[in-house]
Amino acid sequence: MNIVLGSRGRLGSAIAASLPVNQTITPPRSTYSEWWRDGADDDVTRYLENLIVCESTVFVAAGLINPISPYDEHYRVKYLLPRNVIKGATKLGCKVVTFGT
């Protein structure tokens, strides 16, 4: 199973389009928008437990492209969110692919 976070953006939509439709989940932003918070790795794990099969891959393509967005927003989306996804997903043996700027 493939899970693509940020599938509405250019990169995420291209990733999702390149993967088999019947093996790809593209959750809405509302699903993962709070995963940057402390302890959210447990939320990630709970969410993925119901979706994954062995050797699932989570693609973290969510991001901000506006360079004048506040530093805190960039930090949350570009560091804290991927960090928590990595922590939560690897508890279940998932692979995680992130994309930086």
Backbone hydrogen bonds in HBPLUS format (Angstrom, degrees):
<---DONOR---> <-ACCEPTOR-->    atom                        ^
c    i                          cat <-CA-CA->   ^        H-A-AA   ^      H-
h    n   atom  resd res      DA  || num        DHA   H-A  angle D-A-AA Bond
n    s   type  num  typ     dist DA aas  dist angle  dist       angle   num
A0057-THR N   A0001-MET O   3.02 MM  56  6.55 153.4  2.09 156.0 164.4     1
A0002-ASN N   A0023-GLN O   2.74 MM  21  6.01 147.6  1.85 149.1 160.3     2
A0025-ILE N   A0002-ASN O   2.72 MM  23  6.12 157.3  1.77 157.1 164.5     3
A0003-ILE N   A0057-THR O   2.91 MM  54  6.33 157.9  1.96 157.6 162.4     4
A0059-PHE N   A0003-ILE O   2.74 MM  56  6.10 166.2  1.76 167.9 172.8     5
A0004-VAL N   A0025-ILE O   2.89 MM  21  6.31 161.3  1.93 165.5 171.9     6
A0005-LEU N   A0059-PHE O   2.83 MM  54  6.04 170.9  1.84 176.2 175.2     7
A0061-ALA N   A0005-LEU O   2.81 MM  56  5.61 150.1  1.90 151.1 155.8     8
A0009-GLY N   A0006-GLY O   3.27 MM   3  5.91 162.9  2.31 118.2 122.7     9
A0013-SER N   A0009-GLY O   2.89 MM   4  5.80 157.5  1.94 144.2 150.9    10
A0014-ALA N   A0010-ARG O   3.09 MM   4  6.19 152.4  2.17 142.3 149.7    11
A0015-ILE N   A0011-LEU O   2.93 MM   4  6.23 157.4  1.98 154.0 160.7    12
A0016-ALA N   A0012-GLY O   2.90 MM   4  6.08 171.5  1.91 151.9 154.4    13
A0017-ALA N   A0013-SER O   2.93 MM   4  6.00 154.4  2.00 141.2 148.4    14
A0018-SER N   A0014-ALA O   3.15 MM   4  6.28 130.9  2.40 136.0 147.5    15
A0018-SER N   A0015-ILE O   3.01 MM   3  5.22 136.3  2.21 102.0 114.6    16
A0019-LEU N   A0016-ALA O   3.24 MM   3  5.37 158.9  2.28 104.8 111.2    17
A0023-GLN N   A0020-PRO O   3.00 MM   3  5.34 160.3  2.04 113.7 119.2    18
A0024-THR N   A0021-VAL O   3.43 MM   3  5.36 163.1  2.46 111.3 108.9    19
A0031-THR N   A0028-PRO O   2.91 MM   3  5.62 153.1  1.98 120.8 128.3    20
A0032-TYR N   A0029-ARG O   3.08 MM   3  5.59 126.5  2.38 110.8 122.5    21
A0033-SER N   A0029-ARG O   2.83 MM   4  5.56 124.6  2.14 158.8 175.7    22
A0035-TRP N   A0032-TYR O   3.07 MM   3  5.23 166.8  2.08 114.1 117.9    23
A0037-ARG N   A0034-GLU O   3.17 MM   3  5.97 171.1  2.18 125.4 127.8    24
A0040-ALA N   A0037-ARG O   3.08 MM   3  5.47 155.2  2.14 135.8 134.9    25
A0042-ASP N   A0039-GLY O   3.23 MM   3  6.07 155.0  2.30 120.3 124.4    26
A0043-ASP N   A0040-ALA O   2.91 MM   3  4.88 120.2  2.27  95.9 111.8    27
A0044-VAL N   A0040-ALA O   2.94 MM   4  6.33 154.3  2.01 154.3 161.4    28
A0045-THR N   A0041-ASP O   3.00 MM   4  6.24 161.2  2.03 144.1 148.7    29
A0046-ARG N   A0042-ASP O   2.97 MM   4  6.19 165.0  2.00 147.2 151.0    30
A0047-TYR N   A0043-ASP O   2.95 MM   4  6.13 161.8  1.98 149.7 154.6    31
A0048-LEU N   A0044-VAL O   2.93 MM   4  6.13 169.5  1.94 158.3 161.0    32
A0049-GLU N   A0045-THR O   2.89 MM   4  5.97 147.3  2.00 151.9 160.5    33
A0051-LEU N   A0048-LEU O   2.88 MM   3  5.09 153.3  1.95 111.5 120.4    34
A0052-ILE N   A0048-LEU O   2.99 MM   4  5.81 161.2  2.03 176.5 170.9    35
A0095-LYS N   A0056-SER O   2.90 MM  39  6.27 168.6  1.91 159.9 160.7    36
A0058-VAL N   A0095-LYS O   2.82 MM  37  6.21 160.7  1.86 151.7 156.4    37
A0097-VAL N   A0058-VAL O   2.82 MM  39  6.22 161.8  1.86 159.6 163.4    38
A0060-VAL N   A0097-VAL O   2.77 MM  37  6.11 170.6  1.78 169.5 172.3    39
A0069-SER N   A0066-ASN O   3.07 MM   3  5.62 166.7  2.09 121.4 123.2    40
A0073-GLU N   A0070-PRO O   3.02 MM   3  5.49 126.7  2.31 110.0 122.7    41
A0074-HIS N   A0070-PRO O   3.26 MM   4  6.70 161.3  2.30 154.7 159.6    42
A0075-TYR N   A0071-TYR O   2.86 MM   4  6.11 164.8  1.88 160.9 165.7    43
A0076-ARG N   A0072-ASP O   2.99 MM   4  6.15 158.8  2.03 145.3 150.4    44
A0077-VAL N   A0073-GLU O   3.03 MM   4  6.22 172.3  2.04 157.0 158.4    45
A0078-LYS N   A0074-HIS O   2.75 MM   4  5.58 160.7  1.78 153.0 159.5    46
A0079-TYR N   A0075-TYR O   2.99 MM   4  5.32 141.1  2.15 130.9 138.0    47
A0080-LEU N   A0075-TYR O   3.07 MM   5  6.47 161.8  2.10 152.7 157.8    48
A0081-LEU N   A0076-ARG O   2.76 MM   5  5.91 155.9  1.81 165.2 169.8    49
A0083-ARG N   A0079-TYR O   2.94 MM   4  5.98 159.0  1.98 152.8 159.8    50
A0084-ASN N   A0080-LEU O   2.96 MM   4  6.12 164.3  1.98 154.0 157.1    51
A0085-VAL N   A0081-LEU O   2.95 MM   4  6.19 156.5  2.01 155.6 163.0    52
A0086-ILE N   A0082-PRO O   2.84 MM   4  6.02 163.3  1.87 152.7 157.1    53
A0087-LYS N   A0083-ARG O   2.94 MM   4  6.21 165.9  1.96 150.7 154.6    54
A0088-GLY N   A0084-ASN O   2.85 MM   4  5.93 165.6  1.87 147.5 151.9    55
A0089-ALA N   A0085-VAL O   2.78 MM   4  5.70 165.2  1.81 152.2 157.0    56
A0090-THR N   A0086-ILE O   3.01 MM   4  5.83 160.5  2.05 145.0 150.6    57
A0092-LEU N   A0089-ALA O   3.00 MM   3  5.51 149.2  2.09 110.6 119.3    58
A0094-CYS N   A0089-ALA O   3.13 MM   5  5.28 159.4  2.17 141.9 135.8    59
A0093-GLY N   A0090-THR O   3.08 MM   3  4.72 159.4  2.13  96.2 102.6    60
